[in-house]
Amino acid sequence: MFAQYFYADVCVLGAAGVDPLVGVTELDYEAASLHRLMMERSRHVLLLADHSKLGFRAPAVVAPAQMVGTLMTDAVPSESLLAQLRACGMGIKIVGEKVLELEPGMVS
């Protein structure tokens, strides 16, 4: 696998599921294996997952939740889930949609 020859300061990944007990999960075992290797070969892991992935367990386990440095998602999870994810050591960032008001003439 080519990824074994690289090291990254930051690994940015998506996931099919993020559960505090099971960890980061994927739908495909090959993708899970590659994602795990990428996480292991990085100083910091940034996981991007929308709110529907939080608490969901897909069949292929990538890594324990403790390997995620920062989780970026689009909505605040329940207080219980938020506390469990934070207890795993994750920093959690909520991102939103910024609406850009276009002025006349900006788009042709």
N, C-alpha and C positions, 0 to 999 in steps of 0.2 A: 504494500500500500504506500503510495507516494507521500502521504501526509507525515509519515514517520521521520522524514528527512527535514522537516520544518519545525520552527518554534515561532510563536507569535506573542506579542505583548498582549493583544486583545483578540479574543475569539468571539465573533458575533454569530449567533445561531437562532433559528426558530425551533419550535417544538410542537408536536401534536398534543402533548399534555404536560402539565406541571403539577405534581402532587407532592406535598411535604413528606409523605411516608414512602411512596414508591420512587419519587424523583422525577427526572426529566424523561419523557417517553416519546417514542416515534411509532409510526404505523408500519414501517419497514425495517427489518433486522439489519440489512446492509447499511442503510442510512444511520441507524442507531450506532452501529460499530464505527463508522467514519466520524460521526459527531463526538462519540466518546474519545476517540483518539485526538481529535482536534481540541477538545476540552483539556485533555491531559497535557497537551503540548503548548499550552497558553498560560500566561501569567494571570490574566483576568478573563472571566467568561461573562459576556453580556447576552442575556437571553431575551428575545423578543417574542411575546405571546399575548394575543388578545384575550379579553376576559373569558371567552368561551373555553379556553384551554386550561384555565386555572381550576385545579381540583380534578381534572380529567386524567384518566389512566389509559394510555394506548398500550398495545401488547408488547412492544419492544422497548425494554428499559435501556436508556442511554447512560445515565449516571445518577448518583445520589444528588438530592437537592442541595446538599452542602457544597457541591462543586461550582454552583452558580454564584458569581459575585454580585451581579446586578440583574434584576428582572425589570423589563420595561413592558408595561401593559396599558390598555386604553381605559380601564375603569377600576375603581377601588373595589377589591374583593371584600367579602364579608369580614367582620372583625375577627372571627375565629380563624378563618383561613389566612388572613393577613398576619395574625400573631404566629401561626404555625410556620409560615414561610419565613418570617423574620427570625424565628427561633433557629432556622436552618442556616442563618448567617447571611441571607440575601438582603441586599439593598433593593428597595422597590421604588420605582419611578413611575408615576402616572403621566402619560402623555396625552395631549388632546389635539384636536383639529384646529388649525389656525386658518381663519377665513381671510383671504386676501381680496380686498375691494379693488377691482380693476377700474381704472379711470378710462374715459373714452380715448380711443386712439392707442391704447396699450396692446390690444390684440387686433391683428388684421384679418 
